[in-house]
């Protein structure tokens, strides 16, 4: 029999790992029943094992379903057939699932004993391995009724006790692994979109493995920033992009190119963002190159841009350092579209903004000749980021000639640079 300490072990582990004790016990019981059936009983028997919490002992029972009485001929024939294992296996109804309808569908009349015997289908009516007649059952349990479970306790051989402890141990280890996997999965699933700090473990091809606490996360190539160096032991800030459950366990994908990395880094540096007096309303990012963030104050007399820049640029520079020199434009958000679009194009100075179509969200921006290349930006980047930030399509025209210089070909909100959304 199993030692009390096995039960103590189960109890201890369950408390420590926060796994429900009953579920481990019942898994162990099922595993032991299967093992007992395999080695000491007939595979066709319905074996149940129960583990006694107090003593740590387990008991083995052969369970049978109580049926109406059958004729002596049927019983004798059934016992004979049941001894031929192959035949019995054909008629092994699932325990508690012996509904006659199922068999009658095969055109078998369970009330025609002669025919059952003649066709060798007696086990459909009575299978001594999984069933017992009411008169036999009453000899042991006088109060038992048809349809009840009849339990016969079986002897537990010494060999089985030793093997049982091993089986139980394996089951417990397996359950701990599953429980830990699901705890890790749920923990990080709930943190999707959050920023974490990680330590570079190793580089595997184009993928970087990063320790973020309870799990090694994966930083795939397309979530890596140009300019990042992955030195073993180096620290990085990352966003948890997505969490998936795989056959090998939970997989956490992290990102350096995620748009939210910028705003989360500012939240770390700017107490006003933490407290809510200043809010980041929008972010547009081309990772490793340039970002624009739109901020607004939710209280009087607070300078939202100044809060994010910090004294002598200390706060914004801390963010830029973590992003290896990615340029950051901080502009003031406005509920007034014209004003917001004009600010979004900074550092360029804008003469006027005209809304062409509100439904299509198209706007025309007029600039002086000397501001033109600044407004468009290198490779069209400034106007492209402004369009993403404001979600407006922006045409830039020159005030003297009124000629359209560039139409941002970019759909607002499109991430052409493969930035994770």
PyMOL commands that set and color helices and strands:
alter all, ss='L'
color gray80, all
select helices_A, chain A and resi 4-17+21-39+72-83+85-90+100-104+113-119+122-125+134-140+158-189+221-223+260-269+271-275+304-309+311-322+337-344+369-376+378-390
alter helices_A, ss='H'
color red, helices_A
select strands_A, chain A and resi 47-51+58-67+131-133+149-154+195-204+207-211+216-219+235-246+249-255+278-286+290-297+327-332+352-357+362-367+393-398+404-407
alter strands_A, ss='S'
color yellow, strands_A
deselect
rebuild
show_as cartoon
